Amino acid sequence: MSTKVPQNSTDQEIDIFQLSKSIGNFFDRINSSVFRSIQFFVKSWIVVLILLVLGFGLGWYLDSNKKSFQNQVIVTPNFGSVDYLYSKIDLIQAKIASGDTIFLKNVVGISHPKAIKKIEIKPVADVYKFIEDKEQNFELIKLMAEVGEVKKVLEDNVTSKNYTFHTISFVSNKLTNEKDVVEPLLKYLNSSEYFNKIQKIGYKNMEQQIAQNDTIIAQIDNVLSGFSKNVKNGPKNDKLVYYNENTQLNDIIKTKQYLITDQGKNRLKLVSFDKTIKEINATLNINDNKITNGNFKFLFPILFVFIFVLISLFSKFYKKQHTLHYSKTI
C-alpha cells in the first residue's frame, strides 16, 4: 500500500498543474480577445467616430420629431347615440390612417391634423352602474355569463357599449390643448341633425318630468298634511286605533320616496342632457414613456457601431474560410 501513495500524489500534482495551466490559458485567451478588440477600435477609430456622430445626429432628429403624447377625453353618449359615436371615431381613425388631412381640418376642425397619429374609443367598464336599479341588465349579465366567462361578457361589445362613460383616446406627436383638438372634435360629434332634434326633445321632456314630479310630491305633501291635521284634531284616547282602508298611507309614503329618488337622478341627467355627446373630463399631453422615447440619440450610435462590428467579424470570417478553402484545393 505504501508504494501506491507516491503514485496518487503524483497524479494529483499533475491534475492540479493541468487545471492551473487551463485556467491560465483561459485568462490568456480573454486578454488576447480584449487586446484584439482594443486594437480593432484603434485601427477603425475614424469609422467608429463617424458612425457615432451619424447615429447621434439621426437619433437627435428622430427624438425631436417623434415625440408621443397620450390624450384622453371621457364622454357620455346620450339619447341612444353610442353606435353613432363609435362609428364617427372609427371614421376619423380611417381618415388619419389614410392621411386625409383635408377632412380632418375642414370637416372635423382639427387645426393641426398631422399631429394626430391615432384615435380610438373604449368603454369605461362600470358593471355596478350598469346594473344599478336595472333588473333587466342584471338578468342579461347572468344569462350571458352562463354561456361564457364573466370577464368576456363584460368586455363584449353588446354589453360594453351600454356603459355610461366612454374614453376617447388619441395620440399626438406634440403638445396639444382643448381648443385645437377637443373642442372641434366634440363639436363635430355633436353636429348630427337627427340627434340635435332628439336632444332638444329629450331635454324638454326631462324638464317636464321634473316639473310634474314636483307637482305630484307637493300633492302628496298636502295629503299627508291633511291626514296629520285630522289625527291632531281627533279625540285623544290612548286606546283608540285609527284605521281607514281607503287611505293607503303606506303606499303614498313609498310613492313619495320613489319620486324624490327619481327627481335626484333626473336632475343629474339634466346636467348632461344639454348635448348628445357630453364631455365629462379631458386629460391631455400624457408623456408616452416608451424605452425609445427621447433615447434614439443614444440607441442609434450603439446600433451603428454594433452593426459595423458584426460586418467586420463576418468579413474576417469569410476571408479566413476563403483562404482555407483554396489552400486545401491547391
Beta strands, then each sheet from edge to edge (+ up, - down):
strand 1: 69-77
strand 2: 116-123
strand 3: 166-172
strand 4: 277-287
sheet 1: 2+ 3- 1+ 4-
end
